[in-house]
């Protein structure tokens, strides 16, 4: 298969509040590759619609008034739409895995700091060499930049190289990987799909460790606890189950009292740190009512995974479609299905502190907080937290929570 790589111009400044960039394909998945680089993926599918499949990487910065995104590189994936992905960085190595129908594709993402000598060398070098290299990997060259405080930082050159591909779903009718997650240490990967199995893989070797026949219907989401001892899965069979990641045995089945005369399904699940301790975690869940819209509320729930107890729940007027937890565990963000809205909550209390009505014109497909605790040079801004959102409306947006001193007392744990 021949991989095609090319660049298109993205807006360098926001044309409207919150808008970072527009792409020319629907967006389904989102990852922060570094503290400054966001990857979005999606596409038009395998049919000959003329809509591309693939992912793009944008570099984020702050110009003193708002966040700005500049496209760094674009990678097309042929006829395979990118519906889900995960990434992990360890030192100078960054890995990306992307769900492509029944398979999981591993990519090596090589990042290299460029200085002015590198750029001049590329400009005067053999152009044939550059063209030959671009057939194998997506390459973008860049230069030194200065942030709003006058601090200079190096921009990066990315090389994205396809590596191994493994089948992760074996449904007889329509095999499809629906979700992939990589653990905090980068040694464990979990996948789930339409066959209802949760599969745990050694990473990055992609050697299968455990195959759990977890659910009777397709899996909607999985997540790995920060200490990698637990894995949670939710499914259209209505179950949410916490598994022991080493043995594959069931630890907890999450149960709650559903409002009388109604039915609910879990939609998304995410673990979150408590005070930076990987052995002390919270578990956040989205649950949506099944049936006529508007008759029942959706809920954002806070659970304790250690004993499977539900601690708090807040109602939401719209069905929920996306969930993210900040890497320091302080904030939770949710996206809605019908109104395309984004809300941010304080993690321990589930107090809503930000709401962006109609952030997108269609349902939210992905959310990610800008990293604050994972190393790297953070983006200087006046925001205490910022969350990136994507949708099938082809837009990449960002929503900032202005710093307020009164949040300081919310950092205590449950």
Secondary structure, DSSP 8 states (H G I E B T S, - for coil): -----------SS-SSTTEEEE-SS-EEEEEESSSSEEEEEEES-SSSSS--EEEEEEEEEE-SSSEEEEEEEEEE-TT----EEEEEEETTEEEEEEEETTEEEEEEEEEEE--HHHHHHHHHS-HHHHHHHHTTSEEE----EE-TTS-EE--EEEEEEEEEEEE----TTT--EEEEEE-TTSSEEEEEETT--EEEEETTTTEEEEEE---SS-EEEEEE-TTSSEEEEEETTS-EEEEETTT--EEEE------TT--EEEEEEEEEEETTEEEEEEEEEEEEE-SSTTSS-EEEEEEETTTTEEEEEEEESS-EEEEEE-TTSSEEEEEESSS--EEEEETTT--EEEEETTSSSS-EEEEEE--SSS-S-----SEEEEEEEEETTSEEEEEEEE--GGGGGGGS--
